[in-house]
Structures are given as structure tokens and as C-alpha cells.
Amino acid sequence: MEITAIKCPNCAGSINYLPGQRAVKCPYCDSVLDIKADPAEIALDLAKKKYQNADAARVGYLNNLRSWKTKGRILLTVQFALTMISYFLTEINSEGTGLYNFGMMLVVAVFVSIFAGPIWLKSKIPPAPQNIEEQLKLKGSVLLTIKLVALSILAMFLGLIAGVILYR
Ligand SMILES: [Zn+2]
């Protein structure tokens, strides 16, 4: 700790104070002096506050990202499960009655969701704060949509395979 000395404006005695100290009592004449914060200290405080804000933004962004990933997993699970169920329904009742029609409807719904789902999910990408590290940012590129569509198709395909295996 750097000790700074000032001259008492009352008695001209030398008063020592530490950084961060806001008031000091003169040991010679007992007058109390207010110490103005020095610019370096103010700058340091501001930098600390800015760092804390950035930290909070980072935590918030990572939470958003986590919930975004959860939504993606739920979408893929639903696509997987619905494909499996629609396979069951069409196999259980293949005479072209209600259940069969319902199964086919599900197939169409899942197929549509393969393309609609990723677009919906992509629109939910949390905006990254300006000072977030590059590797943590979620890239909202065309590649992301392609990747999401591919995962959706894979989920439907796996659902179909699971349906075939379980139905036997
Ligand atoms: Zn004094």
C-alpha cells in the first residue's frame, strides 16, 4: 500500500493517508479533511464495474445458449418419438382406417417439422453480448440451419429404425 502525504491546509502539518481512504484527521490540529478520490482510482473502479457487467452478460448469454440447446434436444426427441409412434400406428392398422390415417398425418407433420423446426430454432438464437469470447458465440449461419435439418432427418430416421425394431 502506497502511503500518500498531504499538507494540512489548517496547520500545514504533514498527514499520511492510504489509497482508498476518503477522510483523514490531522494528527496535529485534529481537523478532518476530505480526500478527493484520485483519477487512477476512479478509473480502476470503473474498470472493475465494467468487468462485472461483462461477466454478468457472459453468464446470461451462456444460460440463453443452454436453453437454446435444450429446445433443440426436445425438438429432436419429439421428432424421434413421433416417427416411431406413426410407424406403430400405420403397422398396427394397415387397412386404411382411422389409426392408419392418423399415423400418416403424423408422418407428414414430422416431415414438415424437419424443415420448419430448424428455422424456428434458428430464430431463437440468443444474441451474443459484444464482449463475449468468439468461441462461445453461436454462429447463426446457413451451416447451422443445414446442421439442424440434418439432425432432424437423422432423428426421424432413427425413430423409424426404432419403430421397426420395437414392432417386431
Ligand atoms: Zn492540521
Residues whose N, C-alpha, C, O or C-beta is under 5 A from the ligand:
A	BS01	ZN	C8 N10 C11 A12 G13 C26 Y28 C29
